[in-house]
Amino acid sequence: MRIDVVTLFPEMFGVVRDLGVTGRAHAQGRWSLHAWNPRDFTHDVHRTVDDRPYGGGPGMVMMAGPLEAAVNAAQEARAALGLGRAPVALLAPVGRRYDQAGAESLAASEGLILICGRYEGVDQRFIARCVTQEISLGDFVLSGGEIAALAVIDAAVRLLPGVLNDGESALQDSFNDALSGLLDSPHYTRPEVYEGESVPAPLLSGHHANISRWRRERSLELTVTRRPELIEAAREKGVLTLADERYLAELAGTPLPEPAKRRRPSRPKPPKAS
Ligand SMILES: C[S@@+](CC[C@H](N)C(=O)[O-])C[C@H]1O[C@@H](n2cnc3c(N)ncnc32)[C@H](O)[C@@H]1O
């Protein structure tokens, strides 16, 4: 996967390129990152990338020209490597909310070009001409798209094959299919008793089935309380077991009836001797 980022602050991307799990994967060549500064595509001495908004109002707006030239340079660099034309995603509060499904589909792709806005935003004509999708990190306003782009990249890179080792596996993370799309259960580590509070007994039992059940029930509990729509989605996908439904019904105070015990078919009575 190759990520191209168009940004006025390329140095911010050292965070994913050089550090932690994503940095290790970058060093291993599992993904690559290329930053393009729109200032390098300007033609005036001040390397101007923004100007005042038409119609007045506060702040500045990023100009279309340098952004489009940076995108074209990124597309050409990708084409030179034999990659197809990449989608161009603008980070924007008005975009579609990024989620785990978005991260999965990015991880399964050849990558994309991310555009980081600054100031009041970017000239709409650039969006109309070059941008194929707009991605939001959530309902809040950041000073620039860089922090949002870092989150987009990090969430996708950790899903690439071989990036996480077994101990770090993404499989047991919240929203993952292996967890039926539910929220993760709580975690504990040493010491066994901290400030008088003990680790829950099932986790100390060494009994794998009991540990799995305990974790599953905590996941169900947390999800139904905080994100009930994820329970509905799991139900629709048919990934909740009967034991899950029983536990959910118990939590709701309306336990499901025990399954009817299967009766042995009664043996036919021997004919009476006449
Ligand atoms: C100060 S913001 C501009 C906000 C814009 N005037 C608005 O109200 O929608 C500057 C840049 O930060 C980025 N940004 C801000 N909030 C974001 C969010 N929630 N998700 C993704 N990008 C965001 C965008 O690239 C945006 O162009």
The ligand as an ORCA input file, in Angstrom:
! r2SCAN-3c Opt
* xyz 0 1
  C     -10.123     24.709     10.478
  S     -10.512     23.354      9.445
  C     -11.708     24.034      8.339
  C     -13.080     23.763      8.778
  C     -14.148     24.216      7.778
  N     -14.195     25.631      7.668
  C     -15.500     23.694      8.256
  O     -16.107     24.336      9.111
  O     -15.936     22.619      7.785
  C      -9.080     23.164      8.445
  C      -8.898     21.774      7.869
  O      -8.786     20.823      8.892
  C      -9.242     19.581      8.418
  N     -10.249     19.077      9.364
  C     -10.828     19.749     10.361
  N     -11.676     19.004     11.043
  C     -11.649     17.788     10.496
  C     -12.336     16.562     10.758
  N     -13.232     16.456     11.726
  N     -12.073     15.503      9.986
  C     -11.182     15.594      8.980
  N     -10.491     16.735      8.677
  C     -10.730     17.817      9.417
  C      -9.775     19.784      7.019
  O      -8.796     19.362      6.091
  C      -9.986     21.265      6.971
  O      -9.866     21.790      5.663
*
